[in-house]
Amino acid sequence: MTGDLTCNVRNNVSSHETVIKLKRCKDSFPSSLMVTVAATAGGVTVLLLVALCLGKINHHNRSRPMTVNDGNSEIEIIYTDVVVMANIRTSSLTSQSK
């Protein structure tokens, strides 16, 4: 704001008036810089929140070891080894010897 600010003081003995001229303040930071800083801070905040959410989802979906009949010691657990062999075909090579 610009203009004159007038202050009047009176009592039974005297009175006094003071006038102060108000000048426009200069911007300490350009408004475009403030907008850029605010947008950058907002973008960084959004990226941080997205990273935290993705980390939480990844941690939640991680496979956990499964316990079978936990607490029931009467059931016997049997472990087996399973071996999968590939179907191997052997072909005889015929060679012509002369």
Rosetta blueprint (number, residue, H / E / L):
1 M L
2 T L
3 G E
4 D E
5 L E
6 T E
7 C E
8 N E
9 V E
10 R E
11 N L
12 N L
13 V L
14 S L
15 S E
16 H E
17 E E
18 T E
19 V E
20 I E
21 K E
22 L E
23 K L
24 R L
25 C L
26 K L
27 D L
28 S L
29 F L
30 P L
31 S H
32 S H
33 L H
34 M H
35 V H
36 T H
37 V H
38 A H
39 A H
40 T H
41 A H
42 G H
43 G H
44 V H
45 T H
46 V H
47 L H
48 L H
49 L H
50 V H
51 A H
52 L H
53 C H
54 L H
55 G H
56 K H
57 I H
58 N H
59 H H
60 H H
61 N H
62 R L
63 S L
64 R L
65 P L
66 M L
67 T L
68 V L
69 N L
70 D L
71 G L
72 N L
73 S L
74 E L
75 I L
76 E L
77 I L
78 I L
79 Y L
80 T L
81 D L
82 V L
83 V L
84 V L
85 M L
86 A L
87 N L
88 I L
89 R L
90 T L
91 S L
92 S L
93 L L
94 T L
95 S L
96 Q L
97 S L
98 K L
